[in-house]
């Protein structure tokens, strides 16, 4: 969960600046005149031969031949410059270049790069031995569960059938495991597994009598975090297992049948992105897959634990960005129209675009809920906005473990995978506190509280006209921020078991709205409540249906401190405050 506001770190609101202003000093005037003369000279060099050719009555073929020779010379010169630059970089910083090539080009295992990541060949041997049985389990799961779910999701898919399910002979591989022994509770074990799968999977399905679809070959790579908690003094020694991806994994799919059209450049990114979105909705933070091993463990607490903290990110400015906009066949260099994107797990935000500026200033603020630190990363990318495809200007990834350790960071970060460029960020870490007296609203328009909502289930929802259970979902919103649950098909007693978080600016005026809707029919049941309330069962409007919903009490914020709520589905809850360690 994150919120955005365009304010100065000190609380003063700052208007957007489209470009850097510079006083017209004599040196500035001379520089502008010099740039104008250079551009004018380049234009003369380009257009004068064209004019001369027409004046002398020569064929247009001479112009085309000259342009072709110039283009070839320019490309050849660029290639030589790249080779010379690479050689100079290698001489100046040999160790860094070789290390970068090992990480990117060779794609070596993570245990080669990090001394605390262990090589686990014995685990891969176990996976190889068990892989045929995993394939049998997945075939049963697809035919008995997934096939039925697909048929119920749409009337056009009533005949959907898996005709072939084979997960091949190449097993999943774990290229390294890192075990955390510091900054973790004594009653838990945390493991990070680097997973790599390049499999010969072969799955075919009949959508209907005329359409066949399938998948042949699948590539999957990501880091899976496994949490074993709580550790107990009786068998099986662990109360439950929690699995999730800290960052979105990468997926490449080779489609067959009618879906082979998705392999075309126009659709491949869309199809792979859809698969990643499905995985993110299940197993990318804040979503988790939880397996309780004893009866005393509450699944809702495992799936939606209290966050580790909140990080407020001030995207201030950038400098010395690469100029991507060019004119006159690249002879005249322009500037860029930069904007910045921020991603934490499946949360994504984009700043405004600053036109024609290589030193843009954004002064925007975003807030992110941090569930795992260290582990979760802030992914910052800068792009040049264009009409067709935006140009990449650089990126930087920052582990929230560093922010948690430093408490506050205000510095320039070098952009990677680009020639040059830096971005200025200010990051603040806020830890949890249980003191409700810290509640204080901010005068700068920033969030003063965070509300956590756990959606459990609904009972006795109205049937459809065919006396079938409704396909229902829930929308929970505060103002313009709307969170939507998954759709539960054909069930009058749906179970969601999902958690949501909301940042709140004013706990006295803002309201939480809960709306239960039918996925196909225009049927809704709406309820609005004050944020200060703690609800457990919300009666729907027209029937005796009830919705099990737990709303955590609000937390407070003192200065830069944010309130966070916790929940319990069976008992009253206490206030949990998020305060800066400096307070």
Secondary structure, 3 states (H helix, E strand, C coil): CEEEECCCCCCCCCCCCCCCCCCCCHHHHHHHHHHHHHHHHHHHHHHHHHHHHHHHCCCHHHHHHHHHHHHHHHHHHHHHHHHHHHHHHHHHCHHHHHHHHHHHCCCCCHHHHCCCCECCHHHHHHHHHHHHHHHHHHHHHHHHHHHHHHHHHCHHHCCCEEEEEECCCCCCEEEEEEEECCCCCCCEEEEEEEEEEEEEEEEEEECCCCCEEEEEEEEEEEEEEEEEECECCCCCCECEEEEEECCCCEEEEEEEEHHHHHHCHHHHHHHHHHHHHHHHHHHECCCCEEEECCCCCCHHHHHCCCCCEEEEEEEEEEECCCCCCEECCCCEECCCEEEEEEEECCEEEECCCCCCECCCEEEEEEEEEECCCCCCEEEEEEEECCCCCCEEEEEEEEEHHHHHHHCEEEEEEECECCCCCEEEEEEEEEEEECCHHHCCCCCCCCCCEEEEEEEEEEECCCCCCCCCCCCEEEEEEECCEEEECCCECCCCCCEEEEEEEEEECCCCCCEEEEEEEECCCCCEEEEEEECCCCCCEEECCCCCCEEEEEECCCCCCCCCCCEEECCCCCCCCCEEEEECCCC
